[in-house]
Amino acid sequence: MEEIIYQGVAQKLNEAGSYLQDHNQPRVAHVDWWKNQVEEALAATPEGNSGIAWPRPAVFVEFSPMQVEGNAVNRKGTGEVTLHVVQDAVGQGSEAGSGVQDDFVRQLQYLGKLLDWLDGELVGECGARLNHTGQVRDHSNRPLMHERLTLRYTVRLQRSTP
């Protein structure tokens, strides 16, 4: 089930390209499963982000355990998917009116534009509907800005026939 939802999320993010560009935002450049890439990349390249192996902005998809209810005939699964949104951090010195501040504000708006595109949408062949449940922003001014967007999904589970 996770693979189907992952593929649906990846497709929706790909389809968001024109919408993002219309709102002065870059297309998602890379989508992958979450494997703690951000911390590993920062540990490997502490001086900057030039050695990071994936293009940005990137979205990494992480699943929480799915809760299953019902019986063998009528079951539903509920879980959360966390989208780790990773962008290159904007430089420091973001005083009012500076180009750096404008870039930083645009970068902060990126998560909202992704949410506008995904919240309430059906993804994958299983009909999982994504509903926004939370977000965490990282403003530590590291070489990467790492934000997390959490979405809950519910799906009907059908038993495969042997």
N, C-alpha and C positions, 0 to 999 in steps of 0.2 A: 504494500500500500504506500509506503514512504517513497518508493521509487516513482510511482505514478504521480504523487503529489509534487515531488521534486521536479519531475519533468514538466508538470503543469506550471509551477512557479517559474522555472527557467523560460518557458515559452512566453508567459505573461511579461517577464522582464525584458525579453527580446522585443516583444510587441510594443513596449513602452518607449522605445527609442525616439519615435517622432514626437510623442507627447512631451518627453523630457526636453528635447531640442527646442520645441515650441515655447518652453518655459525657461529658456536660457540655461539648461542643464545638460551635462554630457550623458550620452547613452551608457548603459551598464556595459562595461568592457569585458567582464569575466564573471562567470557563475560556476560554482563548484560546491561539493559537499563540505561541511565544516570539519576541519581536522586540526584545529588550533593553529591555523596558518599565521595569524597576526602575531601572536607571541613568539612563534618560531622565527618569523621574518625579522622582528625587532631584535631578537637575541642575536641573529646572524649578522645584522647590519645596524649596529647601534649608532653609527655616525650619520646615517641618512637612509634614504630608501632606494638608492640607485641599484642595489643588488637584489631587490625583491623580484621574484620570478614571475609574478602575474601582473597584468595590466590593471589599472584603476580608472574609474571606480569599479570595485569588485563586490559581489554579493556571495556570501557563503551561507549555505542552508543547513541548519541544525534542527533535528527533531527531538522532542521530549518523548518519553514513553507514552504510548497510546493506551487509553482506558477503554475497555470493551464492556458493553452492557447488552443484555438480551439473552435469547435462547438460540438454538442451532438454526432456526428458521429466520428469525428476525433479530439481527444484531446491528449495533451501531458502534463506531469507534470515535473517540474524541481525543484530541491531542493538541499540542502547540508546536509551531514551527518558529524558530528564531532566525531572522535574516541578519547576518553580520554584514553591515554595509561599511566598506573600507574605501577611504579616499586619501589622497596625499594631503597632509596637513598644510594649511596656509601659514606663511611666515609670521613672525611676531611683529609687534609695532603696529597694532591695528587701531590707531587713534581715529577719532571721528573724521569722516570725510576722506580718508585715505583709500587708495585702491585696494590695499590689503584688507581693510574692513569690509569693503564691498564684496571681495572674494570670499571672506569668511562668512558673511551673511548668506551669500548664494550657496555656499557649502552646507550651511545649516538648513537651508530650505530643501536640499536634496532629499533628505529623509521624508519630509512632508509630501514631496511630489511622488515619491515611490508609494507612500501610503495612499495618496489620492488615487493612484492607479490600481492598487491591489485590494484595498479594504472592501469587503463585501463581494469580491469576485469569486466565481467558480473556477477551480483549477483542476486539470487532469480529467481523465475519463471516469474517475470515480465520483465526480461531482462534489468535491470538497469545497466548501465555501470558507473563505478566509475572513476572519473578523479581528480587528485590531484590539489587542489587550494590554499593550504596554510598549515602552521604549526606554532605552538607556543611551545617553550621549556621553562621549568621552572627549573632554576639552583639555586634555593634558598637554597639548602642543607637542606631542611626539611627532616623529616624521610621518606617522599615519594617524588619521582620524578614524576611530573604530566605534560605530554606533550599532545598536541592536534594536531591531524592530520585531516585536512578538505578535504573532497572529494565531488565533485558535481556529481549529477546523473540526468539522463533524462529517463523518461519512457513513453510508450504509455499507455494511459488510455482507457480502454474499458468499456462500459456501461454494467452493469449486466442486463440480461433480467429477468423480473418478472415472 
